[in-house]
Amino acid sequence: MRITVFAGAVATLLCALLATMVMVAIHRVAMGDLMGELAAAGGRVAHEVEHNEVVTPLVEYKGRNLQIVDGTGKVVAATPQLQGKPVMAGITPDHRNISSGVVCGGVFRSGECNVVVAQSAFRPGDDWVVYSSSPTVPLYVDPWLAATVIGATLAMAVAITTIGHRIVTESLRPVNAIRMELDKITETRPDRRVPLPRSRDEIHELADSVNRTLARLEAAMKLQRHFTSDASHELRTPIAAIRAEVEDALHAPEETNVPTLGNTVLKSVDRLEAIVGDLLTIARLEAGKEVDREPIDLAEFVTSECERRPKQDKRFEFSLERGVVVTGDRAQLSRLLTNLIDNAERHAATTIAFHVRRSFCPKRDTQRFPNGIAMLEVIDNGPGIDPEKRELVFQRFTRLDTARDRYAGGTGLGLPIARQIAEAHAGTLRIEDSSHGTRFILRLPLG
């Protein structure tokens, strides 16, 4: 409606301007014709004066007036309306023997303006002047002409407004269809999509963008439901174990040993604490909080993190290039490396290898790694992972060794958290080919 009102106002203004210009042009043409007619009438009489052959009546059209003035300024002859009146104007012919002007009042009726044309008439020994006049042409020129122009102007403005309204209505029809369909899309029906208009225009692109957004939202909702289901299942398992131990103790208190019960329950509590801690970490990472930035030497960082770990039966091997510096959050990167080491210790047969080095950046990744790539590899000599299942381990609560004891297999959130931390630092974490075992490669931008 606002667009229609605006279009109507602009159309009315432009049509009014066009009508005014047309009327002004017609008025000027009419005034030019009138001046030419008066000049022709005066010229005819001046010719008759010069040959002493003045013919009455002096004018041929009603409303025209004419005076013949001799060299002394006396009116020699005049049309009936000006009989006995002084000279109609003080205009004198110029070097072209003709002049014109507009005279209001005077010998004419009060409030009336007339166009006056003065022309020379040569008589022996004297110069006479012939004045011819006519009322000026009104701005509207003629009532019928003014009515026609105004009517055409209004009709044009109405037509433009109507056409503009129809164009806007047709243009917004797909938008209304998109809005109505969006109103029907709810949490229970995320699979619905908005209709795509036939025309390949901006509204079509809008609908296509909306459908892509809805598809992403549906995928996110499915992932959230799946994650909620998995988290509930993971939390229910230790809770069920705690309940079973406590119920057994209550049913047979004489057979219950408090230290044994406490140690058993604590295992489930530890698992609950680990799952909840990982869930809180994921929530913080997904909140998109800006990570702290400090320079970190990867070689020193890997060494210190490995030295802090309790002694294990797995052997660590190092191949560390010094001076490979990245900028990031030390606590988050420590969590990332800890998760990778925990995973490697669960799968390695005897050895875990750490490699730190620089790498050149491919052209396609120069924007992501403008100064080059810092690479950290963690390799275990375990059974390895099938190539088609490598991305699966980065999904939450995923375990490939399902037959293994659940309490020995971690929460299933360590590797997803590690990848989220890498991506928060503008890096990547992938599993790549290795001659033996599993090879995790962390790539971060060089500082």
C-alpha atoms as one frame of an Amber mdcrd trajectory, in Angstrom:
protein
   0.000   0.000   0.000   2.847   2.391   0.811   4.448   1.690  -2.561   1.106
   2.264  -4.322   0.547   5.576  -2.505   4.090   6.656  -3.305   3.706   5.652
  -6.960   0.375   7.508  -7.154   1.852  10.652  -5.612   4.857  10.598  -7.939
   2.656   9.861 -10.958   0.316  12.746 -10.051   3.242  15.111  -9.563   4.910
  14.129 -12.830   1.636  14.273 -14.781   0.847  17.693 -13.281   4.316  18.881
 -14.258   3.851  17.500 -17.768   0.412  19.164 -18.067   1.859  22.477 -16.906
   4.659  22.273 -19.445   2.143  21.430 -22.196  -0.112  24.346 -21.253   2.847
  26.739 -21.072   4.043  25.578 -24.487   0.541  25.944 -25.993   0.182  29.378
 -24.366   3.451  30.554 -25.873   2.433  29.244 -29.292  -0.949  30.974 -28.980
   0.716  34.223 -27.940   3.081  33.966 -30.888   0.171  33.393 -33.255  -1.676
  36.365 -31.747   1.377  38.624 -32.129   1.732  37.500 -35.734  -1.936  38.154
 -36.410  -1.763  41.655 -34.854   1.406  42.427 -36.803  -0.280  41.300 -40.027
  -3.399  43.390 -39.328  -1.337  46.445 -38.398   0.904  45.981 -41.413  -2.091
  45.917 -43.718  -3.428  49.188 -42.295   0.061  50.784 -42.352   0.295  49.923
 -46.047  -3.100  51.533 -46.656  -2.014  54.642 -44.697   1.112  54.988 -46.788
  -0.997  54.884 -49.968  -3.785  56.988 -48.482  -6.253  54.146 -49.053  -7.533
  53.362 -45.550 -10.476  50.966 -45.686 -13.037  50.500 -42.925 -13.588  48.545
 -40.846  -9.998  48.689 -39.680 -10.096  45.203 -38.127 -11.574  41.910 -39.242
 -11.953  40.049 -35.903 -14.056  40.857 -32.911 -12.029  41.875 -29.879  -9.285
  43.459 -31.947  -8.597  47.241 -31.618  -6.583  49.526 -33.839  -5.465  53.181
 -33.814  -3.770  55.345 -36.458  -1.630  58.100 -34.919  -0.039  60.913 -36.961
   3.352  62.481 -36.416   2.029  64.942 -33.844   0.615  62.147 -31.642  -3.008
  62.764 -32.626  -5.291  59.773 -33.118  -6.442  60.043 -36.719  -8.608  56.903
 -36.808  -9.578  54.132 -34.392 -11.892  51.185 -33.990 -15.263  51.917 -32.343
 -14.174  50.773 -28.853 -11.350  53.359 -28.830 -13.108  56.311 -30.480 -12.276
  59.541 -28.649  -9.652  57.889 -26.443  -5.953  58.755 -26.277  -3.166  56.664
 -27.749  -3.371  53.131 -26.374   0.370  52.787 -25.626   3.586  54.705 -25.493
   5.379  52.098 -27.563   7.333  53.385 -30.561   8.571  51.235 -33.431  12.256
  50.278 -33.259  14.759  50.133 -36.108  12.756  47.264 -37.582   9.738  49.621
 -37.719   7.784  47.351 -35.340   7.566  46.960 -31.562   5.295  45.087 -29.177
   4.360  45.009 -25.519   1.640  44.322 -22.991  -0.497  47.179 -21.662  -2.864
  46.810 -18.710  -5.600  49.340 -18.000  -5.335  52.786 -19.631  -7.679  53.009
 -22.626  -8.707  49.415 -22.024 -11.121  48.107 -19.414  -9.945  48.069 -15.839
  -8.042  44.887 -15.011  -7.693  43.911 -18.650  -4.313  43.452 -20.268  -3.778
  43.728 -24.018  -1.001  42.845 -26.393  -0.067  45.944 -28.389   1.925  45.981
 -31.637   3.206  49.304 -32.985   4.276  49.695 -36.668   5.543  52.680 -38.702
   3.624  54.074 -41.635   5.634  56.456 -43.831   3.798  59.570 -45.074   5.354
  62.359 -47.090   7.159  64.633 -44.614   6.007  62.675 -41.565   5.943  59.229
 -39.912   2.726  57.872 -38.577   2.227  54.923 -36.212  -0.358  52.154 -36.442
  -1.267  50.444 -33.114  -3.084  47.117 -33.120  -4.125  45.318 -29.941  -5.969
  42.316 -28.589  -6.601  40.920 -25.109  -3.820  38.621 -23.947  -4.317  34.885
 -24.208  -5.203  33.437 -20.745  -2.907  30.825 -19.240  -5.491  28.115 -19.831
  -5.692  29.324 -23.497  -9.165  27.833 -23.931 -11.549  26.233 -21.407 -12.032
  23.113 -23.519  -8.274  22.754 -24.000  -7.646  23.156 -20.256 -10.378  20.649
 -19.416  -8.955  18.162 -21.918  -5.400  18.479 -20.567  -6.522  18.223 -16.928
  -8.731  15.226 -17.715  -5.907  13.500 -19.571  -3.537  14.263 -16.668  -5.886
  12.739 -14.100  -6.539   9.713 -16.295  -2.802   9.161 -16.785  -2.098   9.480
 -13.042  -4.896   7.018 -12.195  -3.700   4.596 -14.890  -0.091   4.716 -13.668
  -1.195   4.255 -10.045  -3.416   1.313 -10.988  -0.687  -0.329 -13.054   1.821
   0.257 -10.236  -0.560  -1.325  -7.725  -1.047  -4.373  -9.916   2.694  -4.733
 -10.542   3.481  -4.496  -6.822   0.652  -6.902  -5.959   1.886  -9.465  -8.479
   5.471  -8.999  -7.321   4.543  -9.522  -3.679   2.290 -12.509  -4.326   5.249
 -14.959  -4.092   6.387 -13.185  -0.905   2.957 -13.711   0.645   3.082 -17.376
  -0.385   6.523 -17.698   1.225   5.263 -16.008   4.410   2.189 -18.241   4.617
   4.303 -21.359   4.175   6.802 -20.162   6.782   3.911 -19.694   9.227   3.044
 -23.374   8.734   6.601 -24.577   9.364   6.924 -25.597  12.996   9.222 -27.691
  15.090   7.086 -30.726  14.302   7.129 -30.086  10.540  10.664 -28.905   9.757
  10.611 -30.757   6.417   8.291 -28.225   4.750   9.774 -25.821   2.217   8.595
 -22.507   0.787   7.390 -22.436  -2.850   9.833 -21.282  -5.508   8.337 -18.678
  -7.896   8.651 -19.362 -11.593  10.456 -16.124 -12.377  14.225 -16.173 -11.937
  14.443 -12.925  -9.967  15.445 -11.696  -6.514  12.360 -13.216  -4.886  13.247
 -16.611  -6.404  16.734 -16.253  -4.940  15.175 -15.307  -1.583  12.958 -18.400
  -1.586  15.915 -20.595  -2.555  17.997 -19.086   0.258  15.140 -19.638   2.725
  14.861 -23.288   1.658  18.605 -23.799   2.116  18.365 -22.213   5.560  15.414
 -24.453   6.464  17.384 -27.486   5.297  20.294 -26.501   7.546  17.918 -25.911
  10.458  16.278 -29.296   9.908  19.686 -30.972   9.854  20.671 -29.105  13.040
  17.423 -30.138  14.737  17.968 -33.769  13.759  21.544 -33.580  15.043  20.331
 -31.998  18.276  17.685 -34.674  18.798  20.244 -37.386  18.042  22.738 -35.794
  20.401  20.109 -35.435  23.157  19.132 -39.074  22.730  22.757 -40.231  22.848
  23.552 -38.026  25.840  20.512 -39.324  27.705  21.572 -42.900  26.960  25.154
 -42.239  28.070  24.011 -40.588  31.296  21.416 -43.252  32.036  24.008 -46.066
  31.965  26.110 -44.946  34.977  22.973 -43.807  36.807  21.491 -47.289  36.324
  24.736 -48.838  37.564  24.689 -46.639  40.698  21.030 -47.491  41.331  21.724
 -51.234  40.965  24.644 -51.140  43.432  22.699 -49.081  45.958  19.596 -51.287
  45.692  21.713 -54.417  46.170  23.281 -52.845  49.264  19.853 -51.940  50.662
  18.427 -55.395  50.058  21.392 -57.194  51.605  23.037 -54.787  54.056  24.774
 -57.626  55.958  26.547 -58.642  52.757  27.474 -55.060  51.820  30.990 -53.778
  52.199  31.091 -49.983  52.291  34.552 -49.565  50.711  33.627 -51.978  47.930
  30.301 -50.197  47.352  31.998 -46.816  47.410  34.652 -47.826  44.886  32.006
 -49.294  42.574  29.748 -46.261  42.784  32.681 -43.872  42.360  33.455 -45.416
  38.976  29.974 -44.514  37.780  30.245 -41.079  39.391  33.564 -40.500  37.628
  31.959 -41.411  34.353  29.022 -39.074  35.010  31.437 -36.295  35.863  33.439
 -36.914  32.672  30.316 -36.866  30.466  28.918 -33.708  32.104  32.303 -32.000
  31.862  32.564 -32.834  28.170  29.008 -31.617  27.546  29.825 -28.294  29.252
  32.980 -27.988  27.152  30.963 -28.552  23.962  28.407 -25.940  25.083  31.153
 -23.385  25.685  32.771 -24.091  22.325  29.453 -23.852  20.476  28.713 -20.505
  22.180  31.318 -19.040  19.842  33.320 -17.251  22.550  36.484 -15.635  21.212
  39.526 -17.706  22.181  42.454 -16.162  24.016  45.520 -15.516  21.921  49.093
 -16.055  23.066  52.182 -17.310  21.224  52.822 -21.006  21.801  55.882 -22.962
  20.650  54.393 -26.308  19.600  57.543 -28.330  20.319  57.842 -27.025  23.889
  54.082 -27.328  24.329  54.022 -31.022  23.311  57.020 -31.806  25.495  55.573
 -30.159  28.597  52.148 -31.766  28.112  53.651 -35.231  27.769  55.906 -34.763
  30.815  52.900 -33.837  32.959  51.081 -37.076  32.207  51.326 -39.993  34.655
  53.610 -42.817  33.689  52.079 -45.295  31.221  53.223 -48.537  29.651  53.203
 -46.786  26.243  56.459 -45.319  24.915  56.539 -41.757  23.548  58.706 -40.881
  20.545  59.350 -37.273  19.463  60.389 -35.591  16.249  59.929 -31.895  17.027
  60.996 -28.965  14.886  61.831 -26.000  17.073  60.455 -22.517  16.486  57.069
 -23.624  15.148  54.910 -20.980  16.870  51.130 -20.633  16.807  48.810 -18.194
  18.584  45.941 -19.601  20.604  44.376 -20.513  23.915  46.844 -22.652  25.850
  44.129 -24.295  27.982  42.021 -25.290  24.976  44.996 -26.571  22.986  46.063
 -28.538  26.067  42.593 -30.131  26.126  42.911 -30.946  22.410  46.310 -32.624
  22.823  45.163 -34.475  25.957  42.198 -35.929  24.089  44.447 -37.068  21.238
  46.914 -38.671  23.651  44.113 -40.373  25.622  42.735 -41.804  22.395  46.186
 -42.939  21.269  46.933 -44.604  24.617  43.719 -46.608  24.412  44.604 -47.959
  20.963  48.412 -48.015  20.745  50.149 -51.345  21.092  53.458 -50.019  22.405
  54.356 -46.622  20.934  52.916 -43.137  20.374  54.869 -40.798  18.082  54.695
 -36.982  18.038  55.851 -34.908  15.057  55.916 -31.090  14.874  56.960 -29.304
  11.699  56.233 -26.438   9.346  54.449 -26.953   6.067  53.852 -24.814   2.994
  50.296 -23.713   2.381  48.471 -24.766  -0.818  47.159 -21.897  -2.923  43.560
 -22.783  -2.137  44.221 -22.280   1.623  46.323 -19.094   1.554  43.493 -17.082
   3.107  43.135 -19.533   5.987  46.878 -20.015   6.523  48.463 -16.722   5.356
  51.840 -17.355   7.052  52.051 -21.090   6.476  50.938 -24.193   8.392  52.056
 -25.557  11.751  51.534 -29.338  11.765  51.247 -31.605  14.795  50.976 -35.351
  14.172  49.999 -37.918  16.801  50.537 -41.491  15.574  49.865 -44.707  17.418
  50.867 -48.229  16.349  47.453 -49.698  17.067  45.058 -51.469  14.689  44.148
 -48.289  12.811  40.791 -47.096  11.436  39.190 -47.985   8.137  39.280 -44.984
   5.734  35.498 -44.955   5.338  35.072 -44.681   9.138  37.593 -41.910   9.778
  35.025 -39.099   9.859  32.689 -41.197  11.971  34.974 -40.961  15.021  34.465
 -37.166  15.100  30.731 -37.612  15.659  29.569 -37.333  19.262  29.214 -40.508
  21.355  30.669 -42.609  18.543  32.726 -45.700  19.390  34.048 -48.033  16.752
  35.032 -50.731  19.294  31.543 -51.264  20.713  32.420 -54.636  22.215  34.997
 -52.973  24.493  34.168 -52.113  28.080  32.292 -48.818  28.080  34.181 -47.513
  31.074  37.508 -48.059  29.361  36.455 -46.454  26.131  35.979 -42.821  27.172
  32.856 -40.714  26.766  32.820 -40.641  22.973  33.171 -36.835  23.084  36.946
 -36.393  23.194  37.630 -36.334  19.448  34.587 -34.153  18.588  35.791 -31.649
  21.227  39.308 -31.774  19.801  38.054 -30.972  16.304  35.891 -28.102  17.623
  38.917 -26.612  19.374  40.980 -26.900  16.180  38.274 -25.171  14.156  37.944
 -22.441  16.824  41.641 -21.737  16.184  41.056 -21.550  12.385  42.697 -24.952
  11.959  41.767 -28.501  11.003  41.990 -31.934  12.606  41.861 -35.020  10.380
  42.854 -38.658  10.241  45.158 -39.392   7.317  46.893 -42.402   5.829  49.640
 -44.094   7.823  51.800 -47.154   7.267  50.639 -48.483  10.643  48.119 -47.471
  13.287  46.154 -44.217  13.294  47.635 -40.850  12.287  45.923 -37.685  13.574
  47.128 -34.454  11.937  46.411 -31.033  13.489  46.990 -28.058  11.196  47.065
 -24.546  12.692  48.020 -21.180  11.158  51.624 -20.226  11.856  51.951 -17.208
  14.122
